[in-house]
C-alpha cells in the first residue's frame, strides 16, 4: 500500500481506471444501441460486434506468434 503514497502513481492509476471504465461503458452502450436498433435482425448486431472485435483478436494472435519467436534467455542477458 506504500505505492499509493506516490502522487504520480495515484494519478496514473486513476487515469487508467477511468479510461478502462469509459471504454467498457462505451462498448456496452454500443452493444445496447445495436441490439435496440437491429432487434428485428439480430444477425446484424452480431456482425457489427464481430467486425468491432475481430481486428483486436487478430492482432493478439499475431503478437503472440512474434513474442514466441523471441529467445527470453537471450533478452534477459542483454538487460
Order of alpha helices (4+ residues) and beta strands (2+ residues): alpha-alpha-alpha
